[in-house]
Amino acid sequence: MKQGIHPEYHEINVTMTDGKTVKMYSSVKKDLVLSTDNLNHPAWTGQRNTNDTKGQRAAEFKSKFAGFKF
């Protein structure tokens, strides 16, 4: 590996959404405060947006294309 081309890593504090702090290493020198993590992201919690339910989307489609003959 070439010498002098790799960034220096510093220990930082990462604050999760529940207030827990974790120490990590990063090339960025400032601490991070997360607004999304595994405690509130839908990919991990299994929750979906309730605004777009199946029935509502079907009703919107039917009203949008009501004049067309299929």
C-alpha positions, -999 to +999 in steps of 0.1 A: +000+000+000+012+035-007+022+056+023+006+089+031-026+085+009-050+071+036-070+093+059-064+094+096-091+078+118-103+095+149-125+082+177-159+099+176-192+096+196-223+086+177-255+094+195-285+071+186-321+082+186-327+068+221-299+089+235-274+060+238-238+069+228-215+046+209-178+051+202-167+045+166-138+054+144-142+078+115-121+100+092-145+128+101-134+146+133-168+156+147-194+137+167-226+125+150-262+126+162-284+103+142-320+111+133-327+076+119-313+043+131-325+007+135-349+018+163-371+039+142-365+030+105-393+010+087-368-015+073-360-027+108-393-020+126-416-036+100-440-006+101-452+008+068-467+041+059-504+038+066-514+067+042-510+045+011-532+015+019-542-009-008-579+002-010-570+039-012-546+034-040-571+013-060-598+040-055-574+067-067-565+046-098-602+040-107-611+077-103-581+087-124-588+064-153-626+063-150-631+076-186-610+049-202-625+017-215-604-014-208 
